[in-house]
Amino acid sequence: MAVVDTCPTNLSEKETAAKRLRCGTDMYGNNQYICLPDTEKTSLHEICYNGTMGILERGTVVIKT
C-alpha cells in the first residue's frame, strides 16, 4: 500500500498510477486501482483492489472463470 499526497484527479493520472502499481482489471473490465484515505483520514493510500469493483445485488453468486 503506497502512501501519496494526492489522489489522481483525472483519467490520465489514474491510468498512470494504476500502471505504476501494476493494477489489473476485474471481471467487468474495471481498473482495480483505488486511492482512499486511511481510517483516521490523515493520509491517502493507493492500492490495487483484488476483487470485483461492480455493485452486486445481495445474494448474487459470482463465478470466476
Secondary structure, DSSP 8 states (H G I E B T S, - for coil): -EEESS---SHHHHHHHHHHHT--B-TTS-B-EEEEE-TTSSSEEEEE--S--S---TT------
